[in-house]
Amino acid sequence: VREDRDDRDRDARRLAAESLDRDDPTGWFERLYAAAESGAAVVPWDSASPQRLLVEWAERFRVRGAGRRAVVVGCGFGDDAEYVAGLGFDTDAFDISASAIRGARQRFPDSRVRYRTADLLDPPAEWRRGFDLVVEIYTLQALPDPPRRQAVTRLRDLVRPGGTLLVIAIARDDAEAPGPPPPWLLTRTEIEAIAIDEITLVRLDEFGEDRRVRAEFRRG
Ligand SMILES: C[S@@+](CC[C@H](N)C(=O)[O-])C[C@H]1O[C@@H](n2cnc3c(N)ncnc32)[C@H](O)[C@@H]1O
């Protein structure tokens, strides 16, 4: 399994390294998705299904979205956004990669989700404090710091008063040396530190040996 995973990650690691050499920490996403479109690379995180911990969270807390707005950050090919829309949320979803957004529209041609190309580091002004639910899965850990701190600030800004921010990530132990990036795993302490100002941590659950973390925050 380890070897398979390394194989799947190889294109992403190569393109990320080239991007970082050019001081362009987000340029490789479009190059990866574009290469995948022509069959020249694999998008290693594409499971073609909604994230298990997102589904489990929504089921456990009986999340219903009617009359509420959601946004899915770094949505890739859209499987999580479709799930969120299926809960009844009026849903926006965005990715920095235009090829990913094209892929999402192709995968879900009859979707109610508004897919668009946008950068979390500079999101549309009208989205500020605009959402009852903000879903972020594996995007913060796909960014080195900088620009991750800026990404966290912008992420928090998307949440409306009373709204929820859900972050799903793989946590690294505080004492553990980071592995070869990507990803640039956050520590649990860094994930908890998303809660500042009016944003508070509601609950944080850890899952399994690979230390998947699901953190739910709320803007008071
Ligand atoms: C590791 S992938 C995870 C994709 C998806 N959330 C999932 O869980 O399968 C990170 C995603 O975030 C997108 N991304 C990275 N930086 C971004 C940014 N600054 N703004 C918007 N999307 C970004 C990438 O293109 C990629 O689709």
PDBQT file of the ligand as one rigid body, heavy atoms in Angstrom, charges set to zero:
ROOT
HETATM    1  C1  LIG A 301      -4.823  18.145  -1.447  1.00  0.00    +0.000 C 
HETATM    2  S1  LIG A 301      -6.028  18.742  -2.546  1.00  0.00    +0.000 S 
HETATM    3  C2  LIG A 301      -7.547  18.278  -1.740  1.00  0.00    +0.000 C 
HETATM    4  C3  LIG A 301      -8.738  18.359  -2.654  1.00  0.00    +0.000 C 
HETATM    5  C4  LIG A 301     -10.081  18.067  -2.000  1.00  0.00    +0.000 C 
HETATM    6  N1  LIG A 301     -10.426  19.044  -0.990  1.00  0.00    +0.000 N 
HETATM    7  C5  LIG A 301     -10.095  16.671  -1.423  1.00  0.00    +0.000 C 
HETATM    8  O1  LIG A 301     -10.143  16.550  -0.196  1.00  0.00    +0.000 OA
HETATM    9  O2  LIG A 301     -10.041  15.709  -2.204  1.00  0.00    +0.000 OA
HETATM   10  C6  LIG A 301      -5.945  20.507  -2.320  1.00  0.00    +0.000 C 
HETATM   11  C7  LIG A 301      -6.875  21.248  -3.276  1.00  0.00    +0.000 C 
HETATM   12  O3  LIG A 301      -6.837  22.629  -2.966  1.00  0.00    +0.000 OA
HETATM   13  C8  LIG A 301      -6.688  23.371  -4.149  1.00  0.00    +0.000 C 
HETATM   14  N2  LIG A 301      -5.997  24.607  -3.755  1.00  0.00    +0.000 N 
HETATM   15  C9  LIG A 301      -4.727  24.754  -3.356  1.00  0.00    +0.000 A 
HETATM   16  N3  LIG A 301      -4.443  26.027  -3.054  1.00  0.00    +0.000 NA
HETATM   17  C10 LIG A 301      -5.597  26.702  -3.250  1.00  0.00    +0.000 A 
HETATM   18  C11 LIG A 301      -5.956  28.066  -3.102  1.00  0.00    +0.000 A 
HETATM   19  N4  LIG A 301      -5.067  28.983  -2.716  1.00  0.00    +0.000 N 
HETATM   20  N5  LIG A 301      -7.215  28.425  -3.395  1.00  0.00    +0.000 NA
HETATM   21  C12 LIG A 301      -8.130  27.501  -3.809  1.00  0.00    +0.000 A 
HETATM   22  N6  LIG A 301      -7.843  26.210  -3.972  1.00  0.00    +0.000 NA
HETATM   23  C13 LIG A 301      -6.594  25.801  -3.691  1.00  0.00    +0.000 A 
HETATM   24  C14 LIG A 301      -5.891  22.476  -5.074  1.00  0.00    +0.000 C 
HETATM   25  O4  LIG A 301      -6.011  22.793  -6.433  1.00  0.00    +0.000 OA
HETATM   26  C15 LIG A 301      -6.475  21.110  -4.732  1.00  0.00    +0.000 C 
HETATM   27  O5  LIG A 301      -7.610  20.814  -5.496  1.00  0.00    +0.000 OA
ENDROOT
TORSDOF 0
